[in-house]
Amino acid sequence: MNRLMPFVFCCVVVLMMLPCALCAAQEPGDDPRGISNGISIYEHGYCDQPYVVVAPDGTWVCVFTTSAEKEGAASQYIVCTRSTDHGKTWSAPVPIEPPDGPEASWGMPLLTKFGRIYVFYVYNGDDIRTLPNGKPMRADTHGWYCYRYSDDSGMTWSERGRLPMRVTACDRGNEFGGAVQMFWGIGKPVTHGDTTWFAFTKLARYFLEDGEGWFYRSDNVLTEPDISKVAWELLPDGDFGLRRPDFGSVQEEQNLVPLSDGSLYCVYRATQGYAVESYSRDGGRSWSLPERMRYADGRPVKNPRACPRLWRCANGRYLFWFHNHSGKDFNGRNPAWLSGGVEREGRILWSEPEIVLYSNEPPGKEVRYSYPDLIEADGRYWITTTQKTRASVHEVDAGLLEGLWGQLLPEEYPAELPQAVAVYEQGPDVAAADVPAKIPMPGSPNLEHQGFSLELVLDRFPMEEGLLLLEGRTEAGQGMALSGTGSVLLNDGTHSCEAPLVGAPDPLKGPVHLVVTVDGEPNIISFVVNGRLCDGADAGQFGWHRFASEFGVMPGAPVLRVHPSVKALRVYDRPLRTSQSVRLYQNTIPAQEASTTDASTGYILDGQALQLAWNESGAITSLLDKKSGRALTVSDGTGVQGFSLLVKAGDKVR
């Protein structure tokens, strides 16, 4: 016997009596994730990388790269602007380098323990504008690594200084033979104790080719006021930066965070469709073989050729900004997603992600939001970002961040879950062959700045093509349906959409927990299966789908037909967050053991002449000659199942 729980039946009755309340559109403009709701910091022909430090007096000092023209113009320079009211208003920008000098770009601010603010930036100090063959070149990714500092919270700036940068194999291999060094950096310096580091990318070929990661380190810049006594060193040791040869030419925009024990964690972008990660256990002098970044359950984290930004928060948790698809070019930077990280046994475990910022530009007018920064003040959080002409700041709901961390630490971050507007639970006497149950439809879904979520418990998933788990459409096709493979079908009478679940897991036997969310603010449909947000896996670039912003109320059938394979159903009159879907899974399905599929890395021989990586099945995935930096064995994706090494007495193998 199919039944509605008594208290839910009352809820359904009330909702059916008040359809207008369900259908009324939420007023646009009140979603903090909407990019248009942010506050403008500055708008110009070109405006990039707005990074902020909070001065001792509470002033926000924002440094960014700008120009009246476009990116790469000769007039590109760095400026700072100040806010004394948590980003609500900003002062007129003050040049740190003048617009009529050689290009100055990609400023990274650092606040010392005695209140000084440094800015490190790329400066075309030799005024190089052509390649050796005479061909013109962009002049914002070569020259000197320079700095200036301010002792008055960004109002005035010192004379220019220059960091020493040794010539390495990457430089000697470039078009200038090392006489000119090509590089750039993103993000901000990080600190642990009295030590600071910042990451940047060296390039072996113009333009943006054969990148590798390097790191400046200082053990006294945070505490030493006498600039002549501040010491810097360039890491890693040796002639080669952080890269993995079989990951291709593009390995760039390295940025890092310290772990609680002083270890370093670095993430960067590539054109593999995934973010890349590496650890250093000796302060940046050496690094583990770069691997695909992974979620806590071992799945790789997708990201195109777009800035993957890391932060360590004041509470010791971590955040990661990325774009959650496996594109291999610069496109697809809207929306932006956040994953939350927690430290465990010397590694960072990453949560399922949430949308943090989005824009609803019309088709053909894609915007690319990137190069963010995180600000913490008075227990609140803000993110800055840019789409290359407008820098803006956006307050982020602290509950969204706590939800991310709470996926991995549920006892530390209790979740308040929304109440379903309708609940169906299948009785024990229903057989799989029985006809679908019919329950009252709790109002008409409204996708205009609103949305809904469906939570299902199934006896198996995915199911056969053509089977409908839920059917709520009229004879004319208006309304909503959900197929046995997870496809969502929407029709409001004017617009229609079919969103397949791409990259569904291998067939699962019940109970299987599925949450489908249709979010009318960013116009995105997403799927969470057994606590995992679908990202397309190997089957597609995306696991989430965009639908037309013109969708409105979908007047469907008066009843919702529920297939017998659905053991339970809850309907929510709002789009659930990913973290809420994960919590519902954790509350509904008994906890399962965490995945142990993380890749392992190891070093062979003292001196690390060779570097070896293997996967969870024991198959060799790469064998790297550390001296030359060349891959001796390149995996085809399945791994090499065996190899032999000749070792002499006394060699150590681990």
Secondary structure, 3 states (H helix, E strand, C coil): CCECCHHHHHHHHHHHHCHHHHHCCCCCCCCCCEHHHCEEEEEEEEEEEEEEEECCCCCEEEEEEEECCCCCCCCCEEEEEEECCCCCCCCCCEECCCCCCCCEEEEEEEECCCCCEEEEEEECCCCCCECCCCCECCCCCECEEEEEEECCCCCCCCCCEECCCCCCHHHHCCCCCCCCCEEECCCCCEEECCEEEEEEEEEEECCCEEEEEEEEEECCCCCCCCHHHCCCEEECCCCCCECCHHHCCCEEEEEEEECCCCCEEEEEEECCCECEEEEECCCCCCCCCCEECECCCCCECECCCCCCEEEECCCCCEEEEECCCCCCCCCCCCCEEEEEEEEECCEEEECCCEEEEECCCCCCCCCCCEEEEEEEECCEEEEEEECEEEEEEEEECHHHHHHHHHHHCCCCCCCCCCCCCEEEECCCCCCCCCCCEEEECCCCCECCCCEEEEEEEEEEECCCCCCEEEECCCCCCCEEEEECCCCEEEECCCCEEEECCCCCCCCEEEEEEEEEEEECCCCEEEEEECCEECCCCCCCCCCCEECCCCCCECCCCCEEEECCCEEEEEEECCCCCHHHHHHHHHHHCCCCCCCCCCCEEEEECHHHCEEEEECCCCCEEEEEECCCCCEEEECCCCCECCCCCCCCCCCCEC
